[in-house]
């Protein structure tokens, strides 16, 4: 039987004759519970915000985008497309032509980005689920589907057959700027989509044939390919296969790489908040150190008796070390349980809303965050207990 552990448990769960020691011990326990609970809740909140933020971009972002290594055009051959069709890792792919254009509708003008897509686009990106008015493009037409905010700037509706939406791009070369200096196509807007502020303000979709005509693209030229991969696809393997198909002349970007700045910002914020709340937890654990030191002073006579009975200084130190470890261990477990209950209740009842909206505040409970909180509290608790137990010395038990 571990005598040090047994005595530590007795000290932890029994009341001291000194009321001040009891109060300090309770404050220390409450501090550990609330510290671990708050750390878990905050990490869950940031995990939810990360998922919430990414969800607004992931709808229109492909699993992978294949871009030319240099230049603005990617030339694809029928043989390369056939290899993509037969690749088991690829569910679908879409050819895309993208370029900045000048829009004109009823004397109103705006700069925008045209995105010409082929018939496979909806099997690659489910953007049709984000339509708020009208319908998606009919194949091989000059129809357009515009972002909601962009359409609002132009007073552009859907199925307005009385007026055309004109799209212009400058012709390559030199000379005076006039109407002849631009390529132009006229279209009918047949739909409006609502993705996020950035996309809604900038993008207008059309067919790849209309975009190719406007930009004078050869039939085998695209800006890039968007790929939807199987859920079980190995990224490294797919990259290797795509490099072989296009003879290392392409750059392959994953969904995370397409939003690299957003991911870096969210991860940095997550780390900073973790460090801030860990610092708060460290401050709370000073109460644990104080509680153990007060217990050492209160139990000085017990320690002296144990020493006189032959107990080593090391084992007496272990009594108070175990007491601190047990206090942080139990406090951490209780705090995590309370935190889990709070997170689950928010997911179920959604009682906290994002300020100024009716959207429930997003939270995400992950096993990794639970493990991080438990490891943090245990490591800090062990250090605090170690520091406090060093108050035990031969001089103390011999007084």
Order of alpha helices (4+ residues) and beta strands (2+ residues): alpha-alpha-beta-beta-alpha-beta-beta-alpha-beta-beta-alpha-beta-beta-beta-alpha-beta-alpha-beta-beta-alpha-beta-alpha-alpha-alpha-alpha-alpha-alpha
